[in-house]
């Protein structure tokens, strides 16, 4: 047997090896360990301790003593009466448990977050039993404390919700019995806890609901399914009220029901309303045929695209549904509540009056309905007693006889009256509330239809005007290009004389100026209509404004050989506004008159004032304005019919610009004409200062 030549380690070597091994275990221990000396100074710490407290590498350990690292707590009282006392006991040789303490780690000069920590202090003694060091082992319980705090806060919120809600909140055991108290149940029913616990809550239910509710509840408990039902619950005053009930099983991690949580919601008014509705529906069932007819009428009216088609369809549907001999639709015209007869439907009884279409003069019972926007349902006696019923003006003798009357106003989406629909002479009896309700519904559908038809017509007209404008714009922009191109070609032929260059340059300059004017007009109206224009607000002398406007318009007026007469109030007149824009307004009015007045015409520019306003009137003896065009004369891109040579020119935006600029100055502009060939008058009114 051979002997190991390696000498046995000496006692000193064994001790050094043991210390190294201890140091390795100390450093690698997952628990935070801090060794304190008798004076409370930190002697050694392991890596887990540094990680816990986020101590930077190289920080001197002597900085962490009993009087510093454990005194940096949010509650100094805990230090003096708690932690320090525990450590003192450990230094005296006793092993102690230090309870959870909240440390603000940031105050230690580190970057850690505040945390909750517990610790165990163990004395380290020498051979004589004296405490030479204290070993502190820390445990971070921050997450545990946070979870417990969150749970406590949720429980407090739940309790507050139960107390604050108008619902009845309850909890039951997994087998369906009442165990916990419910203040909201007791407050509603008046039952004591002893009366309602276990299955005593069933005694507060209406006798007719108890057995059914008990059966459903037991079945849900057995199947662990959601409990939903409705039953009548006796209130503390003895009245039974309908409640909607829902209970949900709460299960644990293993899928077993831990408890039931539920709520009763008072739905008594809802149930009563449903009961009443059911009774009414039963009554309405007898009139289902009428409802089918109304639905068919709605489809018919909804498919019509013109006002005439809507009116014609409406009177036929009214006669058919209400079973009457007469039905008339009249749309309002003007401001005096006169109506135009747009559609009439009459039975053979009134065949002689089927062509009746005379407008009312706004003084009769029709106007009463339109003026008040109120339904009128009158018996024959009430109709004859009404002071306005015979107010049909000069055509009263031709009006068909009326036998009882039901009239409903046609009202648009903004609440404005647009006419009425009336029915008279019911086949049997007088008009009823049901007849009135049906006619009100048909009137609402028809009013929307009339509005949609007008909108559709307006959109078609706008689309037509847009197409015309684009064609006109292309023509106006193309016209100057021909002379420009011709002038350019002349300049390219041989050696141009000085006179040829001058004339060609004048042509190009004149046509470019014309094109620039067109484009400036387009940009101007775009800025005005989009609200991008910025107006000055200064005192404007209207005499100077008139002079500047006449100066701008004079070349066109003289070119067309018109006679311009100016009549102006001799007194100084001033307004507040933008002087350049007001000159533009007057110049546009003069240019418009010059364009649409045959050569050699007369134009009058009159400036008049009253106590508060100045009125600028431009009157001509030109082509006039058609009555159909008059309401739209200030709309964008509107022009009168052009002559074949398109001599008027322009883009049809001058008067639209006038309207917008005058509106921005708080003024008004109006147009008047007796018709084609009768000339026109445009008047701008502005408030004086």
C-alpha positions as CSV (number, residue, x, y, z in Angstrom):
1,X,0.0,0.0,0.0
2,X,1.4,3.4,-1.0
3,X,1.2,6.4,1.1
4,X,0.0,9.8,-0.1
5,X,2.9,12.1,0.0
6,X,0.7,15.2,0.5
7,X,1.2,16.4,4.1
8,X,-2.0,16.7,6.2
9,X,-3.3,20.2,6.6
10,X,-2.3,22.0,9.7
11,X,-4.9,23.4,12.1
12,X,-4.2,26.9,10.7
13,X,-4.9,25.7,7.2
14,X,-8.1,24.0,8.2
15,X,-9.3,27.1,9.9
16,X,-8.5,29.3,6.8
17,X,-10.3,26.7,4.6
18,X,-13.3,26.7,6.9
19,X,-13.4,30.5,6.9
20,X,-13.3,30.6,3.1
21,X,-16.0,28.0,2.9
22,X,-18.1,30.1,5.3
23,X,-17.5,33.2,3.4
24,X,-18.6,31.5,0.2
25,X,-21.8,30.2,1.8
26,X,-22.3,33.6,3.4
27,X,-22.0,35.4,0.0
28,X,-24.2,32.9,-1.9
29,X,-26.9,32.7,0.7
30,X,-30.3,33.7,-0.9
31,X,-31.3,35.4,2.4
32,X,-30.2,39.0,3.1
33,X,-27.7,38.8,5.9
34,X,-26.1,41.7,7.8
35,X,-23.5,41.2,10.6
36,X,-23.4,43.9,13.3
37,X,-20.7,44.5,15.8
38,X,-21.4,45.3,19.5
39,X,-21.5,49.0,18.8
40,X,-24.1,48.5,16.1
41,X,-21.7,49.0,13.2
42,X,-22.1,46.9,10.1
43,X,-19.2,44.4,9.8
44,X,-20.2,42.3,6.9
45,X,-23.1,42.0,4.4
46,X,-23.7,39.4,1.7
47,X,-24.8,40.0,-1.9
48,X,-28.4,39.4,-1.1
49,X,-28.3,42.3,1.4
50,X,-26.8,44.6,-1.1
51,X,-29.5,43.6,-3.7
52,X,-32.3,44.1,-1.2
53,X,-31.2,47.6,-0.2
54,X,-29.7,48.6,-3.6
55,X,-26.4,49.6,-2.1
56,X,-23.9,50.7,-4.6
57,X,-20.7,48.8,-4.9
58,X,-17.9,50.4,-2.9
59,X,-20.1,52.1,-0.3
60,X,-18.3,52.0,3.1
61,X,-20.1,49.5,5.4
62,X,-19.2,51.6,8.5
63,X,-21.9,54.1,7.3
64,X,-24.6,51.6,8.2
65,X,-24.8,51.5,11.9
66,X,-27.7,50.9,14.3
67,X,-28.2,54.7,14.7
68,X,-28.5,55.4,11.0
69,X,-29.7,52.5,8.8
70,X,-32.5,51.5,11.2
71,X,-33.5,55.0,12.2
72,X,-34.3,56.0,8.7
73,X,-37.9,54.9,8.9
74,X,-41.0,56.8,8.1
75,X,-42.2,56.5,11.7
76,X,-39.4,57.4,14.2
77,X,-41.6,56.1,17.1
78,X,-41.2,52.6,15.7
79,X,-37.4,53.0,15.9
80,X,-37.2,54.2,19.5
81,X,-39.8,51.8,20.8
82,X,-39.4,48.9,18.4
83,X,-36.5,48.1,16.2
84,X,-33.8,49.5,18.5
85,X,-35.2,47.6,21.4
86,X,-35.2,44.4,19.5
87,X,-31.6,44.9,18.5
88,X,-30.6,45.7,22.0
89,X,-32.1,42.4,23.1
90,X,-30.2,40.6,20.5
91,X,-26.9,42.3,21.6
92,X,-27.8,41.0,25.1
93,X,-27.8,37.5,23.7
94,X,-31.4,36.9,22.8
95,X,-32.7,35.7,19.5
96,X,-35.6,37.9,18.5
97,X,-38.2,38.3,15.6
98,X,-38.5,41.9,14.3
99,X,-42.0,42.6,12.9
100,X,-42.8,44.2,9.5
101,X,-41.4,47.7,9.2
102,X,-41.8,50.1,6.3
103,X,-38.4,51.4,5.0
104,X,-37.9,54.3,2.6
105,X,-34.9,52.9,0.9
106,X,-34.4,56.1,-1.1
107,X,-33.4,57.9,2.1
108,X,-30.4,55.6,2.4
109,X,-28.9,57.4,-0.6
110,X,-29.8,54.5,-3.0
111,X,-32.2,54.1,-5.9
112,X,-34.5,51.4,-4.5
113,X,-38.2,51.7,-3.9
114,X,-39.8,51.8,-0.5
115,X,-40.5,48.4,0.9
116,X,-41.8,46.4,3.8
117,X,-39.2,44.1,5.6
118,X,-39.2,41.7,8.5
119,X,-36.0,40.5,10.2
120,X,-34.7,37.9,12.6
121,X,-31.8,38.9,14.9
122,X,-29.5,36.1,16.2
123,X,-26.6,36.7,18.6
124,X,-23.2,35.2,17.7
125,X,-21.3,34.3,20.9
126,X,-17.7,33.4,21.7
127,X,-16.6,30.5,23.7
128,X,-17.3,32.3,26.9
129,X,-20.9,32.9,25.9
130,X,-20.5,36.6,25.3
131,X,-22.3,38.2,22.3
132,X,-19.6,39.4,19.9
133,X,-21.8,40.0,16.9
134,X,-25.4,40.0,15.8
135,X,-26.6,38.4,12.6
136,X,-29.7,40.1,11.0
137,X,-31.6,38.1,8.3
138,X,-34.1,40.2,6.4
139,X,-37.1,39.1,4.3
140,X,-38.8,41.5,1.8
141,X,-42.6,41.2,2.2
142,X,-43.4,44.3,0.1
143,X,-45.5,42.4,-2.5
144,X,-47.3,40.5,0.2
145,X,-48.2,43.7,2.0
146,X,-49.3,45.3,-1.3
147,X,-51.6,42.3,-2.1
148,X,-53.1,42.4,1.4
149,X,-53.7,46.2,1.1
150,X,-55.3,45.8,-2.3
151,X,-57.6,43.1,-1.0
152,X,-58.6,45.2,2.0
153,X,-59.3,48.2,-0.3
154,X,-61.4,46.0,-2.6
155,X,-63.4,44.7,0.3
156,X,-64.0,48.3,1.5
157,X,-65.1,49.4,-1.9
158,X,-67.5,46.5,-2.2
159,X,-69.0,47.3,1.2
160,X,-69.3,51.0,0.2
161,X,-71.0,49.9,-3.1
162,X,-73.5,47.7,-1.2
163,X,-74.4,50.6,1.1
164,X,-74.7,53.2,-1.7
165,X,-76.6,51.2,-4.3
166,X,-80.4,51.2,-4.6
167,X,-80.3,47.5,-5.3
168,X,-80.7,44.8,-2.7
169,X,-77.3,42.9,-2.4
170,X,-77.1,39.5,-0.8
171,X,-74.8,36.5,-0.4
172,X,-75.6,32.8,0.2
173,X,-73.6,29.8,1.2
174,X,-72.6,27.2,-1.5
175,X,-75.7,25.1,-0.6
176,X,-78.0,28.1,-1.2
177,X,-78.7,29.1,2.4
178,X,-78.6,32.7,3.7
179,X,-75.7,33.1,6.2
180,X,-74.4,36.6,6.0
181,X,-76.5,39.6,7.0
182,X,-77.9,41.9,4.2
183,X,-78.8,45.4,5.5
184,X,-80.4,46.3,2.2
185,X,-82.7,43.3,2.3
186,X,-83.7,44.0,5.8
187,X,-84.3,47.7,5.0
188,X,-86.6,46.8,2.1
189,X,-88.6,43.9,3.5
190,X,-88.5,44.7,7.2
191,X,-87.4,41.1,8.0
192,X,-85.0,40.6,10.8
193,X,-81.9,38.5,10.3
194,X,-83.4,35.5,12.1
195,X,-86.5,35.8,9.9
196,X,-84.6,35.8,6.6
197,X,-81.6,33.5,7.3
198,X,-81.4,30.0,5.8
199,X,-84.5,29.9,3.5
200,X,-86.6,32.4,5.5
201,X,-86.2,34.9,2.7
202,X,-88.8,33.0,0.7
203,X,-91.4,34.2,3.2
204,X,-91.0,37.8,1.9
205,X,-92.0,36.7,-1.6
206,X,-95.6,36.9,-3.0
207,X,-97.3,33.6,-2.2
208,X,-97.9,33.0,-5.9
209,X,-94.1,33.3,-6.6
210,X,-92.6,31.3,-3.7
211,X,-92.7,27.8,-5.0
212,X,-91.6,28.6,-8.5
213,X,-88.7,30.7,-7.2
214,X,-87.7,28.0,-4.7
215,X,-87.6,25.4,-7.5
216,X,-85.5,27.6,-9.8
217,X,-83.1,28.5,-7.0
218,X,-82.6,24.9,-5.9
219,X,-82.0,23.8,-9.5
220,X,-79.4,26.6,-10.1
221,X,-77.6,25.7,-6.8
222,X,-77.4,22.1,-7.9
223,X,-76.1,22.9,-11.4
224,X,-74.0,25.8,-10.2
225,X,-75.5,27.9,-13.0
226,X,-76.5,31.6,-12.9
227,X,-79.8,32.2,-11.1
228,X,-82.1,34.7,-13.0
229,X,-85.8,35.2,-12.3
230,X,-88.4,37.8,-11.4
231,X,-90.6,37.8,-8.4
232,X,-92.7,40.1,-6.3
233,X,-91.1,41.1,-3.0
234,X,-93.0,42.4,-0.1
235,X,-91.9,45.9,0.9
236,X,-91.8,47.1,4.5
237,X,-95.1,48.9,3.9
238,X,-96.8,45.6,2.8
239,X,-96.8,46.4,-0.9
240,X,-95.5,43.8,-3.2
241,X,-93.1,45.1,-5.9
242,X,-91.7,43.3,-8.9
243,X,-87.9,42.7,-8.7
244,X,-85.5,41.3,-11.2
245,X,-83.1,38.9,-9.5
246,X,-79.7,37.6,-10.6
247,X,-77.3,35.5,-8.6
248,X,-73.8,34.4,-9.7
249,X,-71.8,31.5,-8.2
250,X,-68.2,32.4,-7.2
251,X,-65.9,29.5,-7.6
252,X,-62.5,28.8,-6.1
253,X,-59.4,27.6,-7.9
254,X,-60.7,24.0,-7.9
255,X,-64.0,24.9,-9.5
256,X,-66.0,24.5,-6.3
257,X,-68.6,27.2,-5.4
258,X,-67.2,29.3,-2.6
259,X,-70.4,31.5,-2.2
260,X,-73.2,33.0,-4.1
261,X,-73.5,36.8,-4.7
262,X,-76.7,38.3,-6.1
263,X,-78.8,41.4,-6.4
264,X,-82.5,42.4,-6.6
265,X,-83.4,45.3,-8.8
266,X,-86.8,47.1,-8.5
267,X,-88.5,46.8,-11.8
268,X,-92.1,47.4,-10.6
269,X,-92.7,50.5,-12.8
270,X,-91.3,48.6,-15.8
271,X,-93.5,45.6,-15.3
272,X,-96.6,47.8,-14.7
273,X,-95.8,49.7,-17.9
274,X,-95.4,46.4,-19.8
275,X,-98.7,45.2,-18.4
276,X,-100.4,48.4,-19.5
277,X,-98.7,48.1,-22.9
278,X,-99.9,44.6,-23.3
279,X,-103.5,45.7,-22.7
280,X,-103.1,48.5,-25.2
281,X,-101.6,46.2,-27.8
282,X,-104.6,43.9,-27.4
283,X,-106.8,46.8,-28.1
284,X,-104.7,47.8,-31.1
285,X,-104.8,44.3,-32.5
286,X,-108.3,45.0,-33.8
287,X,-106.9,47.8,-35.9
288,X,-103.9,45.9,-37.4
289,X,-105.3,46.3,-40.8
290,X,-105.1,50.1,-40.5
291,X,-101.4,49.8,-39.4
292,X,-100.7,47.7,-42.5
293,X,-102.2,50.4,-44.6
294,X,-100.1,53.1,-42.9
295,X,-97.0,51.1,-43.5
296,X,-97.9,50.7,-47.2
297,X,-98.5,54.5,-47.3
298,X,-95.1,55.1,-45.8
299,X,-93.4,53.1,-48.4
300,X,-95.4,54.8,-51.2
301,X,-94.5,58.3,-49.9
302,X,-90.9,57.3,-49.2
303,X,-90.4,56.2,-52.8
304,X,-91.6,59.5,-54.4
305,X,-89.0,62.0,-55.5
306,X,-91.1,65.0,-56.4
307,X,-93.4,67.2,-54.3
308,X,-96.3,66.7,-56.8
309,X,-95.9,62.9,-56.5
310,X,-95.8,63.0,-52.7
311,X,-98.9,65.2,-52.6
312,X,-100.9,63.0,-55.0
313,X,-100.0,59.8,-53.2
314,X,-100.7,61.3,-49.8
315,X,-104.3,62.3,-50.5
316,X,-105.1,58.9,-52.0
317,X,-103.6,57.1,-48.9
318,X,-105.5,59.4,-46.5
319,X,-108.8,58.8,-48.2
320,X,-108.2,55.1,-48.2
321,X,-107.0,54.7,-44.6
322,X,-109.4,57.2,-42.9
323,X,-112.3,56.3,-45.2
324,X,-113.3,59.9,-46.0
325,X,-114.8,61.6,-49.1
326,X,-112.3,64.5,-49.2
327,X,-108.5,64.8,-48.7
328,X,-106.5,67.8,-49.7
329,X,-102.8,68.7,-49.4
330,X,-101.9,72.4,-49.4
331,X,-98.4,73.8,-49.2
332,X,-97.7,77.2,-47.7
333,X,-96.8,80.1,-50.0
334,X,-95.3,83.4,-49.0
335,X,-95.4,85.0,-45.5
336,X,-99.2,85.5,-45.1
337,X,-100.0,81.7,-44.7
338,X,-101.7,81.5,-48.1
339,X,-101.8,78.0,-49.5
340,X,-101.6,76.5,-52.9
341,X,-103.8,73.5,-53.5
342,X,-101.2,70.9,-54.5
343,X,-103.4,67.7,-54.6
344,X,-107.1,66.9,-54.2
345,X,-108.8,63.5,-53.9
346,X,-112.5,63.3,-53.7
347,X,-115.1,60.5,-54.0
348,X,-117.9,60.4,-56.5
349,X,-120.0,62.4,-53.9
350,X,-117.8,65.4,-54.7
351,X,-117.0,64.7,-58.3
352,X,-118.0,68.2,-59.4
353,X,-115.2,69.7,-57.2
354,X,-112.3,67.5,-58.3
355,X,-110.7,70.2,-60.3
356,X,-110.9,72.7,-57.4
357,X,-107.4,74.2,-57.0
358,X,-108.0,77.8,-55.9
359,X,-105.4,79.2,-53.5
360,X,-106.6,80.5,-50.2
361,X,-105.8,84.1,-49.2
362,X,-104.3,83.3,-45.8
363,X,-107.3,84.4,-43.8
364,X,-109.3,81.2,-43.2
365,X,-109.2,78.1,-41.1
366,X,-106.4,76.6,-43.2
367,X,-104.1,79.5,-42.1
368,X,-105.2,79.0,-38.5
369,X,-103.7,75.5,-38.6
370,X,-100.5,76.6,-40.3
371,X,-100.0,79.7,-38.1
372,X,-100.4,77.7,-34.8
373,X,-98.9,74.4,-36.1
374,X,-101.6,72.7,-34.1
375,X,-103.9,69.8,-35.1
376,X,-107.6,70.6,-35.5
377,X,-110.2,67.8,-35.1
378,X,-113.7,69.2,-35.3
379,X,-117.2,67.7,-35.5
380,X,-119.6,69.3,-37.9
381,X,-121.1,71.4,-35.2
382,X,-117.7,72.5,-33.9
383,X,-116.6,73.3,-37.4
384,X,-119.6,75.5,-38.1
385,X,-119.1,77.3,-34.8
386,X,-115.5,78.0,-35.4
387,X,-115.0,81.7,-36.3
388,X,-112.4,81.0,-39.1
389,X,-114.0,78.1,-40.9
390,X,-115.7,80.2,-43.6
391,X,-112.7,82.3,-44.3
392,X,-112.0,81.2,-47.9
393,X,-112.0,84.7,-49.4
394,X,-113.5,85.4,-52.8
395,X,-113.7,81.7,-53.8
396,X,-115.9,80.6,-50.9
397,X,-118.8,79.9,-53.2
398,X,-116.8,77.4,-55.2
399,X,-115.4,75.6,-52.2
400,X,-116.7,72.1,-51.7
401,X,-118.9,71.5,-48.6
402,X,-117.1,70.3,-45.5
403,X,-118.6,67.7,-43.2
404,X,-116.5,67.5,-40.1
405,X,-112.8,68.3,-40.3
406,X,-109.4,66.9,-39.4
407,X,-106.4,69.0,-40.3
408,X,-102.7,68.3,-39.5
409,X,-99.9,70.8,-40.1
410,X,-96.9,69.8,-42.2
411,X,-93.8,70.8,-40.2
412,X,-90.2,70.6,-41.4
413,X,-87.2,69.5,-39.3
414,X,-86.7,73.0,-38.0
415,X,-90.3,73.3,-36.8
416,X,-91.4,75.6,-39.6
417,X,-94.8,75.2,-41.2
418,X,-94.7,74.1,-44.9
419,X,-98.5,73.4,-45.3
420,X,-101.2,71.1,-44.1
421,X,-103.1,68.0,-44.9
422,X,-106.9,67.9,-44.3
423,X,-109.6,65.3,-44.4
424,X,-113.4,65.9,-44.4
425,X,-116.7,64.0,-44.5
426,X,-115.9,60.7,-42.9
427,X,-117.9,57.7,-44.2
428,X,-119.3,56.9,-40.8
429,X,-119.3,59.0,-37.6
430,X,-116.9,61.7,-36.5
431,X,-113.1,61.7,-36.6
432,X,-111.5,59.9,-33.7
433,X,-108.3,60.1,-31.7
434,X,-107.0,57.1,-33.7
435,X,-107.8,59.0,-37.0
436,X,-105.8,61.9,-35.7
437,X,-102.9,59.8,-34.7
438,X,-102.7,58.1,-38.1
439,X,-102.9,61.5,-39.9
440,X,-100.2,63.0,-37.7
441,X,-98.0,60.0,-38.6
442,X,-98.7,60.4,-42.3
443,X,-98.1,64.1,-42.1
444,X,-94.7,63.6,-40.4
445,X,-93.7,61.1,-43.2
446,X,-95.0,63.5,-45.9
447,X,-93.2,66.5,-44.4
448,X,-89.9,64.6,-44.5
449,X,-90.7,63.6,-48.0
450,X,-91.5,67.2,-49.1
451,X,-88.2,68.3,-47.5
452,X,-86.3,65.5,-49.2
453,X,-87.9,66.3,-52.6
454,X,-87.0,70.0,-52.3
455,X,-83.5,69.0,-51.3
456,X,-83.2,66.6,-54.2
457,X,-84.5,69.3,-56.6
458,X,-82.0,71.8,-55.1
459,X,-79.1,69.3,-55.5
460,X,-80.1,68.7,-59.1
461,X,-80.2,72.4,-59.7
462,X,-76.9,73.0,-58.0
463,X,-75.4,70.2,-60.0
464,X,-76.7,71.7,-63.2
465,X,-75.4,75.2,-62.3
466,X,-72.0,73.6,-61.4
467,X,-71.8,72.0,-64.8
468,X,-72.8,75.2,-66.5
469,X,-70.2,77.1,-64.4
470,X,-67.4,74.7,-65.3
471,X,-68.3,75.0,-69.0
472,X,-68.4,78.8,-68.7
473,X,-65.1,78.9,-66.8
474,X,-63.4,76.9,-69.5
475,X,-64.8,79.2,-72.1
476,X,-63.8,82.4,-70.2
477,X,-60.3,81.1,-69.6
478,X,-59.9,79.9,-73.2
479,X,-61.1,83.1,-74.9
480,X,-58.0,85.1,-74.0
481,X,-55.7,82.3,-75.1
482,X,-56.5,82.8,-78.9
483,X,-55.4,86.5,-79.1
484,X,-52.4,85.7,-76.9
485,X,-51.4,82.8,-79.2
486,X,-51.9,85.0,-82.3
487,X,-49.8,87.8,-80.8
488,X,-47.0,85.3,-79.9
489,X,-47.0,83.9,-83.5
490,X,-46.8,87.4,-85.0
491,X,-43.8,88.1,-82.8
492,X,-42.1,85.0,-84.2
493,X,-42.5,85.9,-87.9
494,X,-39.4,87.5,-89.2
495,X,-38.1,90.8,-87.8
496,X,-41.0,92.4,-86.0
497,X,-41.4,96.1,-86.3
498,X,-41.6,98.2,-83.2
499,X,-45.3,98.9,-83.9
500,X,-46.0,95.2,-84.3
501,X,-44.2,94.4,-81.0
502,X,-46.1,97.2,-79.2
503,X,-49.5,96.0,-80.5
504,X,-48.8,92.4,-79.7
505,X,-47.6,93.3,-76.3
506,X,-50.7,95.3,-75.7
507,X,-52.9,92.3,-76.7
508,X,-51.0,89.9,-74.5
509,X,-51.0,92.3,-71.6
510,X,-54.8,93.0,-71.9
511,X,-55.7,89.3,-72.2
512,X,-53.4,88.3,-69.3
513,X,-55.0,91.1,-67.2
514,X,-58.5,89.7,-68.1
515,X,-57.4,86.1,-67.1
516,X,-55.9,87.4,-63.9
517,X,-59.1,89.2,-63.0
518,X,-61.1,86.0,-63.5
519,X,-58.7,84.0,-61.3
520,X,-58.7,86.8,-58.6
521,X,-62.5,86.7,-58.6
522,X,-62.4,82.9,-58.0
523,X,-59.9,83.3,-55.2
524,X,-61.9,86.1,-53.7
525,X,-65.2,84.3,-53.5
526,X,-63.4,81.2,-52.2
527,X,-61.9,83.2,-49.3
528,X,-65.2,84.9,-48.5
529,X,-67.4,81.8,-48.5
530,X,-64.9,79.9,-46.4
531,X,-64.7,82.7,-43.9
532,X,-61.0,83.4,-44.5
533,X,-61.4,87.0,-45.4
534,X,-60.1,89.6,-42.9
535,X,-62.1,92.9,-42.9
536,X,-60.8,96.2,-41.7
537,X,-63.0,98.0,-39.3
538,X,-62.5,101.7,-39.9
539,X,-64.7,104.7,-40.5
540,X,-65.7,104.7,-44.2
541,X,-66.8,107.8,-46.1
542,X,-69.5,106.7,-48.4
543,X,-69.0,109.6,-50.8
544,X,-65.4,108.5,-51.4
545,X,-66.6,104.9,-51.7
546,X,-69.1,105.8,-54.4
547,X,-66.4,107.8,-56.3
548,X,-63.9,104.9,-56.3
549,X,-66.6,102.4,-57.3
550,X,-67.8,104.6,-60.2
551,X,-64.1,105.1,-61.3
552,X,-63.6,101.3,-61.4
553,X,-66.9,100.6,-63.3
554,X,-66.8,103.5,-65.7
555,X,-64.7,101.8,-68.5
556,X,-67.3,99.0,-68.9
557,X,-70.2,101.5,-68.7
558,X,-68.7,103.7,-71.3
559,X,-67.7,100.8,-73.5
560,X,-71.4,99.8,-73.6
561,X,-72.5,103.4,-74.1
562,X,-74.7,103.5,-71.0
563,X,-75.9,106.7,-69.3
564,X,-75.0,106.7,-65.6
565,X,-76.9,109.0,-63.3
566,X,-75.7,109.5,-59.7
567,X,-78.1,110.8,-57.0
568,X,-76.4,111.2,-53.7
569,X,-77.6,112.7,-50.4
570,X,-75.5,115.8,-49.9
571,X,-74.9,115.1,-46.2
572,X,-71.8,113.2,-45.2
573,X,-72.6,109.5,-44.6
574,X,-70.2,107.2,-42.7
575,X,-70.3,103.5,-41.9
576,X,-67.9,101.2,-40.1
577,X,-66.2,98.6,-42.3
578,X,-63.5,97.8,-44.9
579,X,-63.3,100.6,-47.5
580,X,-61.8,98.4,-50.2
581,X,-64.5,95.7,-49.8
582,X,-67.3,98.3,-49.9
583,X,-65.9,99.8,-53.1
584,X,-65.8,96.3,-54.5
585,X,-69.5,95.8,-53.5
586,X,-70.7,99.0,-55.3
587,X,-68.5,98.3,-58.3
588,X,-69.9,94.8,-58.7
589,X,-73.4,96.2,-58.6
590,X,-72.6,98.7,-61.4
591,X,-70.7,96.1,-63.5
592,X,-73.7,93.8,-63.2
593,X,-76.1,96.5,-64.3
594,X,-73.8,97.4,-67.2
595,X,-73.5,93.7,-68.4
596,X,-77.2,93.0,-68.3
597,X,-78.4,96.3,-69.8
598,X,-78.6,96.5,-73.7
599,X,-76.1,99.0,-75.3
600,X,-77.2,102.6,-74.7
601,X,-79.1,101.8,-71.5
602,X,-79.7,103.9,-68.4
603,X,-78.2,103.1,-65.0
604,X,-79.1,105.0,-61.8
605,X,-76.9,105.0,-58.7
606,X,-78.8,106.4,-55.8
607,X,-77.5,106.8,-52.3
608,X,-80.1,107.5,-49.7
609,X,-80.1,107.5,-45.9
610,X,-82.6,107.4,-43.0
611,X,-82.1,107.7,-39.3
612,X,-80.0,104.6,-38.9
613,X,-79.0,103.3,-42.3
614,X,-77.7,104.2,-45.7
615,X,-79.2,102.6,-48.8
616,X,-77.2,102.2,-52.0
617,X,-79.6,101.5,-54.9
618,X,-78.4,100.5,-58.4
619,X,-81.3,100.6,-60.9
620,X,-81.2,99.8,-64.6
621,X,-83.6,99.4,-67.6
622,X,-81.9,96.2,-68.7
623,X,-83.1,92.6,-69.4
624,X,-84.7,92.2,-65.9
625,X,-84.8,89.1,-63.8
626,X,-87.2,86.2,-64.2
627,X,-89.3,85.4,-61.2
628,X,-87.9,81.9,-61.0
629,X,-84.3,83.3,-61.0
630,X,-85.0,86.2,-58.5
631,X,-84.8,84.1,-55.3
632,X,-81.4,82.7,-56.4
633,X,-79.8,85.9,-57.9
634,X,-77.3,86.1,-55.0
635,X,-76.4,82.4,-55.1
636,X,-73.0,81.4,-56.2
637,X,-72.5,80.9,-60.0
638,X,-76.0,82.2,-60.8
639,X,-76.4,84.1,-64.1
640,X,-79.2,85.2,-66.3
641,X,-79.5,83.6,-69.7
642,X,-76.6,84.6,-71.9
643,X,-76.8,85.9,-75.4
644,X,-75.4,83.8,-78.2
645,X,-72.2,85.9,-78.3
646,X,-71.8,85.6,-74.5
647,X,-71.2,89.3,-74.4
648,X,-72.0,89.6,-70.7
649,X,-68.9,87.6,-69.7
650,X,-67.9,86.9,-66.1
651,X,-68.3,83.8,-63.9
652,X,-71.6,84.6,-62.1
653,X,-69.9,85.2,-58.8
654,X,-70.1,89.0,-58.5
655,X,-73.5,89.2,-56.7
656,X,-72.6,86.2,-54.5
657,X,-69.6,88.1,-53.4
658,X,-71.7,91.2,-52.8
659,X,-74.1,89.2,-50.5
660,X,-71.2,87.7,-48.5
661,X,-69.3,91.0,-48.0
662,X,-72.4,92.9,-47.1
663,X,-73.4,90.2,-44.7
664,X,-69.9,90.4,-43.0
665,X,-70.6,94.1,-42.6
666,X,-73.9,93.4,-40.9
667,X,-75.9,94.7,-43.8
668,X,-78.5,93.3,-46.2
669,X,-78.8,93.2,-50.0
670,X,-82.1,92.8,-51.9
671,X,-83.1,92.4,-55.6
672,X,-86.3,93.5,-57.3
673,X,-87.6,93.1,-60.8
674,X,-91.0,93.1,-62.5
675,X,-89.8,90.4,-64.8
676,X,-87.9,90.0,-68.1
677,X,-87.4,93.2,-70.0
678,X,-88.5,95.4,-67.0
679,X,-85.0,96.1,-65.6
680,X,-83.9,95.4,-62.1
681,X,-83.0,97.2,-58.8
682,X,-80.4,95.9,-56.4
683,X,-80.2,97.6,-53.0
684,X,-77.5,97.4,-50.3
685,X,-78.4,98.6,-46.8
686,X,-75.7,99.4,-44.2
687,X,-76.0,100.7,-40.7
688,X,-74.5,104.2,-40.3
689,X,-72.4,105.6,-37.5
